Amino acid sequence: MNADRAQGLVASESLLRETLDYLMRLPVNPMTAQLARKIRTHLEDPAQAREVRDAALVINAAEQNRDLRSGVAWYTAAGLPALEVVVGAGCSVATISSPAARLYGGASAGKQFSKKLIDSLIAGQRVALGPHEPATAPTIRP
């Protein structure tokens, strides 16, 4: 889920809660009561609550990453960032990491991969920076 979709989901949830509150203040009417029950059931659904919690986490992460710039030097064959650089706006510190090596167990990621990673650092690796989008791990199949 991206931040825009998450914000839309949270806004829809808020609108439904506002609508329910309004319906509950109207004079009792079978149609109004039925619609209010339907909205309440939807809002109380555990799957819906989980979606809204997940959306809030996505929004929070997007806010934290808003001022970050990042770039990836190269990717593994599996599509993971092999060498990633993240810099905060106005900061004098960069974080250099290897999400691929972290996912696959650090030094046990393989001698060939480790050698390529070290060689690229020794040689000096240029990395173009853009808006930070945290890497997500691909689904690993047994």
DSSP file with accessible surface (Angstrom, degrees, kcal/mol):
  #  RESIDUE AA STRUCTURE BP1 BP2  ACC     N-H-->O    O-->H-N    N-H-->O    O-->H-N    TCO  KAPPA ALPHA  PHI   PSI    X-CA   Y-CA   Z-CA
    1    1 A M              0   0   89      0, 0.0     2,-0.1     0, 0.0     0, 0.0   0.000 360.0 360.0 360.0 129.7    0.0    0.0    0.0
    2    2 A N     >  -     0   0   98      1,-0.1     4,-2.4    60,-0.0     5,-0.2  -0.441 360.0-103.4 -90.3 170.2    1.4    3.4   -0.9
    3    3 A A  H  > S+     0   0   29      1,-0.2     4,-2.7     2,-0.2     5,-0.2   0.870 118.7  53.5 -63.3 -37.0    1.0    6.6    1.1
    4    4 A D  H  > S+     0   0  123      2,-0.2     4,-2.1     1,-0.2    -1,-0.2   0.933 111.6  44.8 -64.9 -44.2   -1.6    8.1   -1.2
    5    5 A R  H  > S+     0   0  140      2,-0.2     4,-2.4     1,-0.2    -2,-0.2   0.907 113.0  52.3 -65.0 -39.6   -3.8    5.0   -0.9
    6    6 A A  H  X S+     0   0    0     -4,-2.4     4,-2.5     1,-0.2     5,-0.2   0.924 109.0  48.9 -63.3 -43.5   -3.2    4.9    2.8
    7    7 A Q  H  X S+     0   0   92     -4,-2.7     4,-2.4     1,-0.2    -1,-0.2   0.898 110.9  51.2 -64.3 -38.1   -4.3    8.5    3.3
    8    8 A G  H  X S+     0   0   38     -4,-2.1     4,-2.4    -5,-0.2    -2,-0.2   0.913 110.1  49.3 -63.8 -41.4   -7.4    7.8    1.2
    9    9 A L  H  X S+     0   0   34     -4,-2.4     4,-2.4     2,-0.2    -2,-0.2   0.934 112.3  47.0 -64.6 -44.4   -8.3    4.8    3.4
   10   10 A V  H  X S+     0   0   50     -4,-2.5     4,-2.3     1,-0.2    -2,-0.2   0.909 112.3  50.6 -65.3 -39.8   -7.8    6.8    6.6
   11   11 A A  H  X S+     0   0   59     -4,-2.4     4,-2.5    -5,-0.2    -1,-0.2   0.909 110.2  49.8 -64.6 -40.0   -9.9    9.7    5.2
   12   12 A S  H  X S+     0   0   67     -4,-2.4     4,-2.5     2,-0.2    -2,-0.2   0.911 109.7  51.3 -64.6 -41.0  -12.7    7.3    4.2
   13   13 A E  H  X S+     0   0   15     -4,-2.4     4,-2.2     2,-0.2    -2,-0.2   0.926 110.7  48.7 -60.8 -43.4  -12.7    5.7    7.7
   14   14 A S  H  X S+     0   0   70     -4,-2.3     4,-2.4     1,-0.2    -2,-0.2   0.918 110.5  50.5 -63.9 -41.7  -13.0    9.2    9.2
   15   15 A L  H  X S+     0   0  104     -4,-2.5     4,-2.7     1,-0.2    -1,-0.2   0.907 109.4  51.1 -64.4 -40.1  -15.8   10.1    6.9
   16   16 A L  H  X S+     0   0   50     -4,-2.5     4,-2.7     2,-0.2    -1,-0.2   0.911 110.3  49.1 -63.7 -40.6  -17.7    6.9    7.8
   17   17 A R  H  X S+     0   0  131     -4,-2.2     4,-2.4     2,-0.2    -2,-0.2   0.915 112.3  48.1 -64.7 -41.0  -17.3    7.6   11.5
   18   18 A E  H  X S+     0   0  128     -4,-2.4     4,-2.3     2,-0.2    -2,-0.2   0.912 112.2  49.6 -64.1 -41.9  -18.5   11.1   11.0
   19   19 A T  H  X S+     0   0   50     -4,-2.7     4,-2.9     2,-0.2    -2,-0.2   0.921 110.4  50.0 -63.3 -44.0  -21.5    9.8    9.0
   20   20 A L  H  X S+     0   0   20     -4,-2.7     4,-2.3     1,-0.2    -2,-0.2   0.927 109.3  51.4 -61.1 -44.4  -22.3    7.3   11.7
   21   21 A D  H  X S+     0   0   90     -4,-2.4     4,-0.9     1,-0.2    -1,-0.2   0.923 111.9  47.5 -59.0 -43.1  -22.2   10.0   14.3
   22   22 A Y  H >X S+     0   0  128     -4,-2.3     3,-0.9     1,-0.2     4,-0.7   0.935 110.6  51.1 -63.8 -46.4  -24.6   12.1   12.3
   23   23 A L  H >< S+     0   0   18     -4,-2.9     3,-0.8     1,-0.3    -1,-0.2   0.871 105.8  56.1 -60.3 -36.2  -27.0    9.2   11.6
   24   24 A M  H 3< S+     0   0  103     -4,-2.3    -1,-0.3     1,-0.2    -2,-0.2   0.748 104.8  53.2 -70.3 -20.6  -27.1    8.4   15.3
   25   25 A R  H << S+     0   0  163     -4,-0.9    -1,-0.2    -3,-0.9    -2,-0.2   0.606  91.1  94.8 -89.4 -10.8  -28.2   12.0   16.1
   26   26 A L  S << S-     0   0   56     -3,-0.8     3,-0.1    -4,-0.7    -3,-0.0  -0.372  93.2 -84.0 -75.3 158.5  -31.2   11.8   13.6
   27   27 A P        -     0   0  108      0, 0.0    -1,-0.1     0, 0.0     5,-0.1  -0.286  62.5 -84.2 -58.4 147.8  -34.7   10.9   14.8
   28   28 A V        +     0   0  149     -3,-0.1     3,-0.1     4,-0.1    -4,-0.0  -0.344  61.8 160.8 -61.0 129.1  -35.2    7.2   14.9
   29   29 A N     >  -     0   0   72     -3,-0.1     4,-3.0     1,-0.1     5,-0.3  -0.974  45.3-126.9-149.9 136.0  -36.1    5.8   11.5
   30   30 A P  H  > S+     0   0  109      0, 0.0     4,-2.3     0, 0.0     5,-0.2   0.890 111.2  47.4 -56.5 -39.5  -35.9    2.1   10.4
   31   31 A M  H  > S+     0   0  134      2,-0.2     4,-2.3     1,-0.2     5,-0.2   0.921 114.0  46.6 -68.0 -43.1  -33.9    3.1    7.3
   32   32 A T  H  > S+     0   0   29      2,-0.2     4,-2.7     1,-0.2    -1,-0.2   0.927 113.0  49.5 -64.3 -43.8  -31.5    5.3    9.2
   33   33 A A  H  X S+     0   0   36     -4,-3.0     4,-2.4     1,-0.2    -2,-0.2   0.902 110.7  50.4 -63.0 -40.4  -31.0    2.6   11.9
   34   34 A Q  H  X S+     0   0  112     -4,-2.3     4,-2.2    -5,-0.3    -1,-0.2   0.927 112.1  46.4 -64.7 -44.5  -30.3    0.0    9.3
   35   35 A L  H  X S+     0   0   81     -4,-2.3     4,-2.5     1,-0.2     5,-0.2   0.919 111.6  52.0 -64.6 -40.7  -27.7    2.1    7.6
   36   36 A A  H  X S+     0   0    3     -4,-2.7     4,-2.8     1,-0.2    -2,-0.2   0.914 109.9  49.1 -62.2 -42.1  -26.1    3.0   10.9
   37   37 A R  H  X S+     0   0  143     -4,-2.4     4,-2.8     2,-0.2    -1,-0.2   0.915 110.5  51.1 -62.1 -42.7  -25.9   -0.7   11.8
   38   38 A K  H  X S+     0   0  150     -4,-2.2     4,-2.0     2,-0.2    -2,-0.2   0.925 112.8  44.8 -62.0 -44.3  -24.3   -1.5    8.4
   39   39 A I  H  X S+     0   0   16     -4,-2.5     4,-2.8     2,-0.2     5,-0.2   0.933 113.5  50.1 -66.1 -45.0  -21.7    1.3    8.9
   40   40 A R  H  X S+     0   0   80     -4,-2.8     4,-2.2     1,-0.2    -2,-0.2   0.922 109.5  51.4 -60.8 -43.0  -20.9    0.2   12.5
   41   41 A T  H  X S+     0   0   98     -4,-2.8     4,-0.7     1,-0.2    -1,-0.2   0.920 111.7  47.7 -60.0 -42.9  -20.5   -3.4   11.4
   42   42 A H  H >< S+     0   0   81     -4,-2.0     3,-0.9     1,-0.2    -2,-0.2   0.937 112.7  47.8 -63.5 -45.8  -18.1   -2.3    8.7
   43   43 A L  H 3< S+     0   0    6     -4,-2.8    -1,-0.2     1,-0.2    -2,-0.2   0.815 113.1  48.6 -66.8 -30.2  -16.1   -0.1   11.1
   44   44 A E  H 3< S+     0   0  135     -4,-2.2    -1,-0.2    -5,-0.2    -2,-0.2   0.513  81.1 118.4 -88.7  -5.2  -15.9   -2.8   13.8
   45   45 A D    <X  -     0   0   72     -3,-0.9     4,-2.6    -4,-0.7     3,-0.2  -0.441  64.7-139.3 -63.4 125.8  -14.8   -5.5   11.3
   46   46 A P  H  > S+     0   0   89      0, 0.0     4,-2.5     0, 0.0     5,-0.2   0.870 102.2  53.8 -57.1 -36.9  -11.3   -6.8   12.4
   47   47 A A  H  > S+     0   0   38      2,-0.2     4,-2.1     1,-0.2     5,-0.1   0.910 110.2  47.2 -64.7 -40.1  -10.0   -6.9    8.9
   48   48 A Q  H  > S+     0   0   26     -3,-0.2     4,-2.3     2,-0.2    -1,-0.2   0.925 111.4  50.7 -66.2 -43.0  -11.1   -3.3    8.3
   49   49 A A  H  X S+     0   0   31     -4,-2.6     4,-2.4     1,-0.2    -2,-0.2   0.906 110.0  50.7 -62.0 -39.8   -9.5   -2.2   11.6
   50   50 A R  H  X S+     0   0  126     -4,-2.5     4,-2.8    -5,-0.2    -1,-0.2   0.911 108.7  51.8 -64.1 -42.1   -6.2   -4.0   10.5
   51   51 A E  H  X S+     0   0   73     -4,-2.1     4,-2.4     1,-0.2    -2,-0.2   0.916 111.0  47.5 -60.3 -42.4   -6.3   -2.2    7.2
   52   52 A V  H  X S+     0   0   26     -4,-2.3     4,-2.4     2,-0.2    -2,-0.2   0.905 111.7  50.0 -68.6 -40.1   -6.7    1.2    8.9
   53   53 A R  H  X S+     0   0  147     -4,-2.4     4,-2.0     2,-0.2    -2,-0.2   0.931 112.1  48.2 -61.5 -44.6   -3.8    0.4   11.3
   54   54 A D  H  X S+     0   0   71     -4,-2.8     4,-2.2     1,-0.2    -2,-0.2   0.899 110.3  52.0 -62.4 -40.4   -1.6   -0.7    8.4
   55   55 A A  H  X S+     0   0    0     -4,-2.4     4,-2.6     1,-0.2    -1,-0.2   0.912 107.0  52.6 -63.0 -40.8   -2.5    2.5    6.6
   56   56 A A  H  X S+     0   0   53     -4,-2.4     4,-2.5     1,-0.2    -1,-0.2   0.894 108.9  50.4 -62.9 -37.8   -1.6    4.6    9.6
   57   57 A L  H  X S+     0   0  114     -4,-2.0     4,-2.6     2,-0.2    -1,-0.2   0.905 110.1  49.8 -65.3 -40.7    1.8    2.9    9.7
   58   58 A V  H  X S+     0   0   40     -4,-2.2     4,-2.5     2,-0.2    -2,-0.2   0.923 111.7  48.3 -63.9 -43.0    2.4    3.6    6.0
   59   59 A I  H  X S+     0   0   36     -4,-2.6     4,-2.3     2,-0.2    -2,-0.2   0.927 112.1  49.5 -63.5 -43.6    1.5    7.3    6.5
   60   60 A N  H  X S+     0   0   86     -4,-2.5     4,-2.3     1,-0.2    -2,-0.2   0.924 111.5  48.4 -61.8 -44.1    3.8    7.5    9.5
   61   61 A A  H  X S+     0   0   40     -4,-2.6     4,-2.1     1,-0.2    -1,-0.2   0.905 110.2  51.9 -63.5 -40.4    6.7    5.9    7.6
   62   62 A A  H  X S+     0   0   36     -4,-2.5     4,-0.7     1,-0.2    -1,-0.2   0.902 109.5  50.0 -63.6 -39.2    6.1    8.3    4.6
   63   63 A E  H >< S+     0   0   90     -4,-2.3     3,-0.6     1,-0.2     4,-0.4   0.914 111.7  47.7 -64.1 -42.9    6.2   11.3    7.0
   64   64 A Q  H 3< S+     0   0  131     -4,-2.3     3,-0.4     1,-0.2    -1,-0.2   0.838 116.2  44.3 -67.0 -32.0    9.5   10.0    8.5
   65   65 A N  H >< S+     0   0   31     -4,-2.1     3,-1.8     1,-0.2    67,-0.4   0.495  85.8  96.7 -90.1  -5.0   11.0    9.4    5.1
   66   66 A R  T << S+     0   0  150     -4,-0.7    -1,-0.2    -3,-0.6    -2,-0.1   0.860  88.9  40.5 -55.9 -39.4    9.7   12.7    3.6
   67   67 A D  T 3  S+     0   0   94     -4,-0.4    22,-2.8    -3,-0.4     2,-0.3   0.324  97.6 101.2 -94.8   8.6   13.0   14.5    4.2
   68   68 A L  E <   -A   88   0A  44     -3,-1.8    64,-1.6    20,-0.2     2,-0.4  -0.687  51.6-161.9 -95.5 148.9   15.3   11.6    3.2
   69   69 A R  E     +AB  87 131A 110     18,-3.2    18,-3.4    -2,-0.3     2,-0.3  -0.959  19.4 169.5-121.3 144.2   17.1   11.2   -0.1
   70   70 A S  E     -AB  86 130A  12     60,-3.0    60,-2.8    -2,-0.4     2,-0.3  -0.966  15.0-174.2-150.3 167.3   18.3    7.8   -1.2
   71   71 A G  E     -A   85   0A   9     14,-2.0    14,-2.7    -2,-0.3     2,-0.5  -0.980  19.1-133.3-159.7 157.7   19.8    5.9   -4.1
   72   72 A V  E     -A   84   0A  36     -2,-0.3    56,-0.2    56,-0.3    12,-0.2  -0.977   3.9-159.6-119.7 130.1   20.8    2.4   -5.0
   73   73 A A  E    S-     0   0A  26     10,-2.7     2,-0.3    -2,-0.5    -1,-0.1   0.922  73.9 -22.5 -73.2 -46.1   24.1    1.6   -6.7
   74   74 A W  E     -A   83   0A  37      9,-0.5     8,-2.6    53,-0.0     9,-1.1  -0.982  60.5-126.6-161.1 162.8   23.0   -1.7   -8.1
   75   75 A Y  E     -A   81   0A 136     -2,-0.3     2,-0.1     6,-0.2    -3,-0.0  -0.827  22.8-116.4-114.8 154.9   20.6   -4.5   -7.5
   76   76 A T    >   -     0   0   30      4,-2.8     3,-2.0    -2,-0.3    -1,-0.1  -0.305  40.3 -98.8 -77.8 171.5   21.0   -8.3   -7.1
   77   77 A A  T 3  S+     0   0  117      1,-0.3    -1,-0.1     2,-0.1    -2,-0.0   0.797 126.7  58.7 -61.4 -27.0   19.5  -10.7   -9.6
   78   78 A A  T 3  S-     0   0   55      2,-0.1    -1,-0.3     1,-0.0    -2,-0.0   0.474 122.6-107.4 -81.8  -2.1   16.6  -11.1   -7.2
   79   79 A G  S <  S+     0   0   48     -3,-2.0    -2,-0.1     1,-0.3    -1,-0.0   0.594  73.5 137.7  89.3  11.4   15.9   -7.4   -7.4
   80   80 A L        -     0   0    5      1,-0.1    -4,-2.8    55,-0.1     2,-0.4  -0.674  64.6-102.0 -89.6 145.3   17.1   -6.4   -4.0
   81   81 A P  E     -A   75   0A   6      0, 0.0    19,-1.9     0, 0.0    -6,-0.2  -0.494  33.2-171.3 -64.1 121.3   19.2   -3.3   -3.4
   82   82 A A  E    S+     0   0A   0     -8,-2.6     2,-0.4    -2,-0.4    19,-0.3   0.852  77.8  17.2 -82.0 -36.9   22.8   -4.5   -3.1
   83   83 A L  E    S+A   74   0A   5     -9,-1.1   -10,-2.7    15,-0.1    -9,-0.5  -0.951  75.5 179.1-140.7 116.2   24.2   -1.2   -2.1
   84   84 A E  E     -AC  72  97A  15     13,-3.2    13,-2.7    -2,-0.4     2,-0.4  -0.943  11.9-161.6-123.4 140.4   21.9    1.6   -0.8
   85   85 A V  E     -AC  71  96A  22    -14,-2.7   -14,-2.0    -2,-0.4     2,-0.4  -0.979   7.3-172.8-120.8 131.0   22.7    5.1    0.4
   86   86 A V  E     -AC  70  95A  21      9,-2.4     9,-2.9    -2,-0.4     2,-0.4  -0.994   4.2-179.4-126.8 129.2   20.3    7.2    2.5
   87   87 A V  E     -AC  69  94A  30    -18,-3.4   -18,-3.2    -2,-0.4     2,-0.2  -0.993  23.1-131.2-130.7 133.1   20.9   10.8    3.4
   88   88 A G  E >   -A   68   0A  13      5,-0.8     3,-2.2    -2,-0.4   -20,-0.2  -0.578  40.0 -95.7 -78.7 144.6   18.7   13.1    5.5
   89   89 A A  T 3  S+     0   0   62    -22,-2.8     3,-0.1     1,-0.3    -1,-0.1  -0.392 111.1   6.9 -60.6 129.9   17.9   16.6    4.0
   90   90 A G  T 3  S+     0   0   93      1,-0.3    -1,-0.3    -2,-0.1     2,-0.2   0.587 104.4 128.7  74.5   8.6   20.4   19.1    5.4
   91   91 A C    <   -     0   0   76     -3,-2.2    -1,-0.3     2,-0.1    -4,-0.0  -0.646  54.7-152.4 -96.9 156.1   22.4   16.3    7.1
   92   92 A S  S    S+     0   0  124     -2,-0.2     2,-0.4    -3,-0.1    -1,-0.1   0.154  74.5  83.4-107.5  16.9   26.1   15.7    6.9
   93   93 A V        -     0   0  103     -5,-0.2    -5,-0.8     2,-0.0     2,-0.4  -0.972  56.8-165.9-124.7 136.3   25.7   12.0    7.6
   94   94 A A  E     -C   87   0A  50     -2,-0.4     2,-0.6    -7,-0.2    -7,-0.2  -0.918  13.8-141.8-117.6 145.5   24.9    9.2    5.1
   95   95 A T  E     -C   86   0A  88     -9,-2.9    -9,-2.4    -2,-0.4     2,-0.5  -0.946  16.8-168.1-105.5 122.7   23.8    5.6    5.9
   96   96 A I  E     +C   85   0A 103     -2,-0.6     2,-0.3   -11,-0.2   -11,-0.2  -0.949  20.7 154.1-112.3 124.6   25.3    3.1    3.6
   97   97 A S  E     -C   84   0A  26    -13,-2.7   -13,-3.2    -2,-0.5     3,-0.1  -0.920  43.2-131.8-143.8 170.9   23.8   -0.4    3.7
   98   98 A S     >  -     0   0   17     -2,-0.3     4,-2.5   -15,-0.2     5,-0.2  -0.833  16.7-177.2-127.5  90.8   23.2   -3.6    1.8
   99   99 A P  H  > S+     0   0   12      0, 0.0     4,-2.6     0, 0.0     5,-0.2   0.869  86.0  55.8 -55.7 -33.9   19.6   -4.7    2.2
  100  100 A A  H  > S+     0   0    1    -19,-1.9     4,-2.4     2,-0.2   -18,-0.1   0.944 109.2  44.2 -65.0 -47.0   20.4   -7.8    0.2
  101  101 A A  H  4>S+     0   0   12    -19,-0.3     5,-3.5     2,-0.2    -1,-0.2   0.907 113.5  51.9 -64.8 -38.9   23.2   -8.9    2.5
  102  102 A R  H ><5S+     0   0  159     -4,-2.5     3,-1.0     3,-0.2    -2,-0.2   0.931 112.2  45.8 -62.7 -42.9   21.0   -8.1    5.5
  103  103 A L  H 3<5S+     0   0   69     -4,-2.6    -2,-0.2     1,-0.2    -1,-0.2   0.903 115.7  45.5 -67.6 -39.2   18.2  -10.2    4.2
  104  104 A Y  T 3<5S-     0   0   95     -4,-2.4    -1,-0.2    -5,-0.2    -2,-0.2   0.196 130.2 -82.8 -96.2  17.0   20.3  -13.1    3.2
  105  105 A G  T X 5 -     0   0   43     -3,-1.0     3,-1.9    -4,-0.2    -3,-0.2   0.837  54.1-102.7  95.8  34.7   22.4  -13.3    6.4
  106  106 A G  G > <S+     0   0   33     -5,-3.5     3,-2.0     1,-0.3     4,-0.1  -0.279 104.0  11.9  61.6-125.1   25.2  -10.8    6.2
  107  107 A A  G >  S+     0   0   94      1,-0.3     3,-0.8     2,-0.1    -1,-0.3   0.754 121.8  66.9 -62.4 -23.2   28.6  -12.3    5.4
  108  108 A S  G <   +     0   0   93     -3,-1.9    -1,-0.3     1,-0.2    -2,-0.2   0.360  68.5 103.3 -80.8  10.5   26.9  -15.6    4.5
  109  109 A A  G <  S-     0   0   27     -3,-2.0    -1,-0.2     1,-0.2     4,-0.2   0.623 101.2 -77.7 -67.5 -10.2   25.4  -13.8    1.5
  110  110 A G    <>  -     0   0   31     -3,-0.8     4,-2.8     3,-0.1     5,-0.2  -0.038  30.7-108.4 119.6 137.8   27.9  -15.5   -0.7
  111  111 A K  H  > S+     0   0  192      1,-0.2     4,-2.6     2,-0.2     5,-0.2   0.894 117.1  50.6 -63.4 -41.4   31.6  -14.9   -1.4
  112  112 A Q  H  > S+     0   0  173      2,-0.2     4,-2.2     1,-0.2    -1,-0.2   0.938 113.9  44.4 -64.7 -43.7   31.0  -13.7   -4.9
  113  113 A F  H  > S+     0   0   35      2,-0.2     4,-2.5     1,-0.2    -2,-0.2   0.942 114.3  49.5 -64.0 -47.2   28.4  -11.2   -3.8
  114  114 A S  H  X S+     0   0   35     -4,-2.8     4,-2.7     1,-0.2     5,-0.2   0.904 111.0  50.1 -60.2 -41.5   30.5  -10.0   -0.8
  115  115 A K  H  X S+     0   0  128     -4,-2.6     4,-3.1    -5,-0.2     5,-0.2   0.936 110.7  48.5 -63.7 -44.2   33.5   -9.5   -3.1
  116  116 A K  H  X S+     0   0  113     -4,-2.2     4,-2.2    -5,-0.2    -2,-0.2   0.913 112.5  49.7 -62.9 -40.3   31.5   -7.5   -5.6
  117  117 A L  H  X S+     0   0   24     -4,-2.5     4,-1.7     2,-0.2    -2,-0.2   0.955 114.5  43.0 -63.9 -48.7   30.1   -5.4   -2.7
  118  118 A I  H  X S+     0   0   90     -4,-2.7     4,-2.7     1,-0.2     5,-0.2   0.922 113.0  52.9 -64.4 -44.1   33.5   -4.7   -1.2
  119  119 A D  H  X S+     0   0   69     -4,-3.1     4,-2.6     1,-0.2    -1,-0.2   0.890 107.4  51.7 -59.2 -40.2   35.2   -4.1   -4.6
  120  120 A S  H  X S+     0   0   13     -4,-2.2     4,-1.0    -5,-0.2    -1,-0.2   0.876 111.7  47.2 -67.5 -33.6   32.5   -1.5   -5.4
  121  121 A L  H  < S+     0   0   83     -4,-1.7    -2,-0.2     2,-0.2    -1,-0.2   0.907 112.7  48.6 -71.3 -41.1   33.2    0.3   -2.1
  122  122 A I  H  < S+     0   0  132     -4,-2.7    -2,-0.2     1,-0.2    -1,-0.2   0.927 113.6  46.5 -64.1 -42.9   36.9    0.2   -2.6
  123  123 A A  H  < S-     0   0   89     -4,-2.6    -1,-0.2    -5,-0.2    -2,-0.2   0.749 121.2-107.0 -71.5 -22.9   36.7    1.6   -6.2
  124  124 A G     <  -     0   0   54     -4,-1.0     2,-0.6    -5,-0.2    -3,-0.1   0.509  29.8-138.2  93.0 114.1   34.2    4.3   -5.1
  125  125 A Q        -     0   0   80     -4,-0.2     2,-0.3     2,-0.0    -1,-0.1  -0.927   6.6-144.0-112.0 119.0   30.6    3.9   -6.2
  126  126 A R        -     0   0  231     -2,-0.6     2,-0.4   -53,-0.1    -2,-0.0  -0.673  18.8-171.1 -79.3 136.5   28.6    6.9   -7.4
  127  127 A V        -     0   0   36     -2,-0.3     2,-0.3   -56,-0.0   -54,-0.1  -0.980  16.7-140.7-133.9 117.3   25.0    6.8   -6.3
  128  128 A A        -     0   0   92     -2,-0.4     2,-0.4   -56,-0.2   -56,-0.3  -0.628  23.8-141.1 -75.4 133.0   22.4    9.2   -7.7
  129  129 A L        +     0   0   70     -2,-0.3   -58,-0.2   -58,-0.1   -43,-0.1  -0.776  30.6 154.1-101.3 142.9   20.0   10.3   -4.9
  130  130 A G  E     -B   70   0A  20    -60,-2.8   -60,-3.0    -2,-0.4     3,-0.1  -0.794  56.8 -39.1-144.3-173.5   16.3   10.9   -5.2
  131  131 A P  E    S-B   69   0A  95      0, 0.0     2,-0.3     0, 0.0   -62,-0.2  -0.286  73.2-106.0 -55.0 137.5   13.2   10.8   -2.9
  132  132 A H        +     0   0   28    -64,-1.6   -64,-0.1   -67,-0.4   -46,-0.1  -0.527  40.5 174.9 -75.0 126.9   13.6    8.0   -0.5
  133  133 A E        -     0   0  153     -2,-0.3   -71,-0.0    -3,-0.1    -3,-0.0  -0.935  33.2-125.2-129.0 106.1   11.4    4.9   -1.0
  134  134 A P        -     0   0   71      0, 0.0     2,-0.1     0, 0.0   -64,-0.0  -0.197  28.1-112.3 -54.2 139.6   12.3    2.1    1.4
  135  135 A A        -     0   0   45    -54,-0.0     2,-0.4     1,-0.0   -55,-0.1  -0.428  26.3-149.3 -71.2 142.9   13.1   -1.2   -0.2
  136  136 A T        -     0   0  123     -2,-0.1    -1,-0.0     0, 0.0     0, 0.0  -0.943  18.5-117.5-114.3 141.0   10.7   -4.0    0.3
  137  137 A A        -     0   0   63     -2,-0.4     3,-0.1     1,-0.1   -58,-0.0  -0.513  28.7-120.3 -75.9 139.4   11.9   -7.6    0.3
  138  138 A P        -     0   0   52      0, 0.0     2,-0.3     0, 0.0    -1,-0.1  -0.345  39.8 -87.0 -71.2 162.3   10.6   -9.9   -2.4
  139  139 A T        -     0   0  119      1,-0.0     2,-0.6    -2,-0.0     0, 0.0  -0.567  42.8-141.4 -70.4 126.9    8.7  -13.0   -1.4
  140  140 A I        -     0   0  103     -2,-0.3    -1,-0.0    -3,-0.1    -3,-0.0  -0.829  13.0-154.4 -95.4 123.9   11.1  -15.8   -0.8
  141  141 A R              0   0  210     -2,-0.6    -2,-0.0     1,-0.1     0, 0.0  -0.823 360.0 360.0 -99.3 136.9    9.9  -19.1   -2.1
  142  142 A P              0   0  177      0, 0.0    -1,-0.1     0, 0.0     0, 0.0  -0.184 360.0 360.0 -67.4 360.0   11.2  -22.3   -0.5
